[in-house]
Amino acid sequence: MSKVDQAFAAIKREHFLPEEVRAQVWLDAPLPIGFGQTNSQPSTVHQMLEWLDAQPGHNVLDVGSGSGWTSALLGHIVSKNGRVYAVEKVPELLDFGRSNCEKLGIKNVRFFEAGKTLGLPEFAPYGRILVSAAANSLPSELVDQLKVGGRLVIPVKNDILVIDRLTDSEVETERHPGYQFVPLV
């Protein structure tokens, strides 16, 4: 069983959904969490986490943490020696995500309200960065927060990009087309 499969078995999606949509937890579809945002489709989250390839001990940035589900999954994957820095722009969702993780006793995820700069540069560099909303173009400020040898998984328009930082000035990009996400705000 992969690390991602283990995380999915341990961290149940229903704990991260508003009461009014919990009965639909079995759907492999995005579900609304309020404020125009969604809890992403499980198969897409699973695939993105496989591409991200986070490891125990990694420091991970989770941009657009929403309900906290991806943050909790990442917290499980990086284990007690790793850290997840969850960033969310909508204050009510930030509180929702933090509360969901606290209820489950997840201690290696810290939540931050998004500021003017995309990401969370004060804790950079990160070994892995996951973005759960679609950008119009690849944000250089996130690539800058990635350490050499690190990986960024981000939706850009209708593609998911897997960006590996090879050196301070060189990245390698793999493109996976055919996805839809809420916009990165």
C-alpha positions as CSV (number, residue, x, y, z in Angstrom):
1,M,0.0,0.0,0.0
2,S,1.4,3.4,-1.0
3,K,1.9,6.2,1.5
4,V,-1.0,8.0,-0.2
5,D,-3.3,5.0,0.1
6,Q,-2.3,4.7,3.8
7,A,-3.1,8.4,4.3
8,F,-6.5,8.0,2.6
9,A,-7.3,5.0,4.9
10,A,-6.3,7.0,8.0
11,I,-7.8,10.4,7.2
12,K,-11.4,10.1,6.2
13,R,-12.9,12.8,3.9
14,E,-16.2,13.0,5.8
15,H,-14.4,14.8,8.8
16,F,-13.6,17.6,6.4
17,L,-17.0,18.2,4.9
18,P,-19.8,20.5,6.1
19,E,-22.7,18.6,7.6
20,E,-25.0,19.4,4.7
21,V,-22.9,17.5,2.2
22,R,-21.5,14.6,4.3
23,A,-24.1,12.2,2.9
24,Q,-22.4,12.7,-0.5
25,V,-18.9,11.7,0.8
26,W,-18.9,8.6,-1.4
27,L,-19.0,10.6,-4.6
28,D,-15.8,11.0,-6.5
29,A,-16.6,14.6,-7.2
30,P,-15.7,18.0,-5.7
31,L,-18.1,19.0,-2.9
32,P,-18.9,22.5,-1.8
33,I,-17.4,23.8,1.5
34,G,-18.8,27.3,1.2
35,F,-17.4,30.6,0.0
36,G,-17.3,29.4,-3.6
37,Q,-14.7,26.7,-2.7
38,T,-14.7,22.9,-2.8
39,N,-13.3,19.8,-1.2
40,S,-11.6,18.4,-4.3
41,Q,-12.5,15.2,-6.0
42,P,-10.8,12.3,-4.2
43,S,-9.3,10.6,-7.2
44,T,-7.7,13.9,-8.3
45,V,-6.4,14.6,-4.7
46,H,-5.0,11.0,-4.7
47,Q,-3.3,11.5,-8.1
48,M,-1.8,14.9,-7.1
49,L,-0.4,13.5,-3.8
50,E,1.1,10.6,-5.8
51,W,2.8,13.1,-8.1
52,L,3.9,15.2,-5.2
53,D,5.7,12.2,-3.6
54,A,6.0,13.8,-0.2
55,Q,8.2,11.8,2.2
56,P,8.4,11.4,6.0
57,G,10.3,14.4,7.4
58,H,9.5,16.8,4.5
59,N,8.4,20.3,5.1
60,V,5.4,20.9,2.8
61,L,3.4,24.0,1.9
62,D,-0.3,23.4,1.2
63,V,-1.7,26.4,-0.7
64,G,-5.5,26.7,-0.7
65,S,-6.0,24.4,2.3
66,G,-9.8,24.9,2.3
67,S,-11.3,22.3,4.6
68,G,-7.9,21.0,5.8
69,W,-8.3,17.6,4.2
70,T,-5.2,17.8,1.9
71,S,-3.3,19.3,4.8
72,A,-4.3,16.4,7.1
73,L,-3.4,13.8,4.4
74,L,0.0,15.5,3.9
75,G,0.5,15.6,7.7
76,H,0.0,11.8,7.8
77,I,2.4,11.2,4.9
78,V,5.2,13.4,6.3
79,S,4.8,11.9,9.8
80,K,5.7,13.5,13.1
81,N,9.2,14.5,11.8
82,G,7.7,16.5,8.9
83,R,5.7,19.8,9.0
84,V,2.8,21.0,6.8
85,Y,2.2,24.8,6.5
86,A,-1.4,25.2,5.3
87,V,-2.3,28.6,3.8
88,E,-5.9,29.7,3.1
89,K,-7.2,33.1,2.0
90,V,-10.8,32.7,3.3
91,P,-10.7,33.3,7.1
92,E,-13.8,31.1,7.7
93,L,-12.3,28.2,5.8
94,L,-9.0,28.7,7.6
95,D,-10.9,28.3,10.9
96,F,-12.8,25.3,9.5
97,G,-9.6,23.5,8.3
98,R,-7.8,24.2,11.6
99,S,-10.7,23.0,13.6
100,N,-11.1,19.8,11.5
101,C,-7.4,18.9,12.1
102,E,-7.5,19.7,15.8
103,K,-10.6,17.4,16.3
104,L,-8.5,14.6,14.8
105,G,-5.5,15.3,17.0
106,I,-3.3,16.2,14.0
107,K,-0.3,18.1,15.5
108,N,2.1,18.6,12.6
109,V,-0.1,20.9,10.5
110,R,0.0,24.7,11.1
111,F,-2.6,27.0,9.5
112,F,-1.9,30.5,8.3
113,E,-4.1,33.2,6.6
114,A,-2.8,34.0,3.2
115,G,-1.1,37.3,2.9
116,K,-0.2,39.6,0.0
117,T,2.5,37.2,-1.2
118,L,1.5,33.9,-2.6
119,G,2.7,31.0,-0.4
120,L,4.4,31.4,2.9
121,P,8.0,32.6,2.2
122,E,8.9,33.0,5.9
123,F,9.2,29.2,6.3
124,A,10.7,28.5,2.9
125,P,12.4,26.6,1.4
126,Y,10.0,23.7,1.2
127,G,10.7,20.1,0.0
128,R,7.2,19.9,-1.5
129,I,4.4,22.5,-2.4
130,L,0.8,21.5,-3.2
131,V,-1.6,24.0,-4.7
132,S,-5.3,23.1,-4.8
133,A,-6.7,25.8,-7.0
134,A,-5.9,26.8,-10.6
135,A,-3.5,29.6,-11.4
136,N,-3.6,31.4,-14.8
137,S,0.2,30.9,-15.1
138,L,3.0,29.3,-13.1
139,P,3.6,31.6,-10.1
140,S,7.3,32.3,-9.9
141,E,7.0,33.2,-6.2
142,L,6.0,29.6,-5.4
143,V,8.9,28.2,-7.5
144,D,11.2,30.5,-5.5
145,Q,9.9,29.0,-2.2
146,L,10.9,25.5,-3.4
147,K,14.2,24.1,-2.4
148,V,16.6,22.6,-4.9
149,G,15.5,19.0,-5.3
150,G,11.9,19.9,-4.3
151,R,8.7,19.5,-6.2
152,L,5.6,21.6,-6.8
153,V,2.3,20.3,-8.0
154,I,-0.1,23.0,-9.2
155,P,-3.1,23.3,-11.4
156,V,-2.5,25.9,-14.2
157,K,-5.6,26.6,-16.2
158,N,-6.8,23.0,-17.1
159,D,-3.5,21.2,-16.6
160,I,-1.8,20.0,-13.5
161,L,1.9,20.8,-13.6
162,V,4.6,18.8,-11.8
163,I,7.6,21.1,-11.3
164,D,10.9,19.7,-10.1
165,R,13.5,22.3,-9.1
166,L,16.8,21.0,-10.4
167,T,19.0,24.0,-9.5
168,D,18.6,27.6,-8.3
169,S,17.7,28.6,-11.9
170,E,16.5,25.4,-13.6
171,V,13.2,23.5,-13.3
172,E,11.7,20.6,-15.2
173,T,8.0,20.6,-16.0
174,E,5.7,17.6,-16.6
175,R,2.2,18.5,-17.8
176,H,-1.0,16.5,-17.1
177,P,-4.0,17.9,-19.1
178,G,-7.8,17.6,-18.5
179,Y,-8.5,18.9,-15.0
180,Q,-10.8,21.6,-13.5
181,F,-10.3,23.5,-10.3
182,V,-11.7,26.6,-8.6
183,P,-9.5,29.6,-9.4
184,L,-6.5,30.5,-7.2
185,V,-7.6,33.7,-5.5
